[in-house]
Amino acid sequence: MGRDKRCLLWEGELFLDRVCRLMSRLFDEVLVVTASEDYDCSHLPVRLVTDRIPHKGSLGGLYTGLMEAENSLIFVVACDMPFLVEESIARLCIEPHTDVLTVKASTGLQPLHARYSKGCIPVIEAMIQEDDLKIQNLFSKQGFAIRTIEETVFDDIDPHRQSFMNINTPADLEFARKMFSGPTDSE
């Protein structure tokens, strides 16, 4: 993207703030995991935590979230997903307990729109020790239960797959603005 995606604007609100507010409507505990304490979250109903093991990317962030969470299950989203649909997250969260619950979309598995249990910690620790940091590789590991749900389960509440959309490039942002009629906020 060329800049900090947390600070991109959508409808006058920063991406990260938007995600945090939505998540706090769904969950009693909301953690923001960052590489460093460089984002002021004091105005949000969240707890900021920094990576327990630095420089390990999204997998390290997932590990930190699982270690820091008070609950045995966590729901994970990325800061660059400003179009999350509460109902789709809630629907995933009422599914029976499994170590990993994720959605299989037409673009592939959605590891940053998924529910994880603390049972994943040993597998993630091993991956980090092996410097196998691709979060998608977690789904091929042994030692825990993984369940995937087809994206069509959400057709009635999220027909455009908004919840799974993230913004990685300026072109993605422009596409999202056109698709969802978002304002052209200045960044």
HELIX and SHEET records of a PDB file:
HELIX    1   1 LYS A    5  CYS A    7  5                                   3    
HELIX    2   2 PHE A   15  LEU A   26  1                                  12    
HELIX    3   3 GLY A   57  GLU A   68  1                                  12    
HELIX    4   4 GLU A   86  CYS A   93  1                                   8    
HELIX    5   5 LYS A  118  CYS A  120  5                                   3    
HELIX    6   6 ILE A  121  GLN A  129  1                                   9    
HELIX    7   7 ILE A  135  SER A  140  5                                   6    
HELIX    8   8 GLU A  151  PHE A  154  5                                   4    
HELIX    9   9 GLN A  162  PHE A  164  5                                   3    
HELIX   10  10 PRO A  170  PHE A  180  1                                  11    
SHEET    1   A 2 LEU A   9  TRP A  10  0                                        
SHEET    2   A 2 GLU A  13  LEU A  14 -1                                        
SHEET    1   B 2 LEU A  31  THR A  34  0                                        
SHEET    2   B 2 ARG A  47  THR A  50  1                                        
SHEET    1   C 4 LEU A  73  VAL A  77  0                                        
SHEET    2   C 4 HIS A 113  SER A 117 -1                                        
SHEET    3   C 4 VAL A 100  ALA A 105 -1                                        
SHEET    4   C 4 GLY A 108  LEU A 109 -1                                        
SHEET    1   D 4 LEU A  73  VAL A  77  0                                        
SHEET    2   D 4 HIS A 113  SER A 117 -1                                        
SHEET    3   D 4 VAL A 100  ALA A 105 -1                                        
SHEET    4   D 4 ILE A 146  GLU A 150  1                                        
END                                                                             
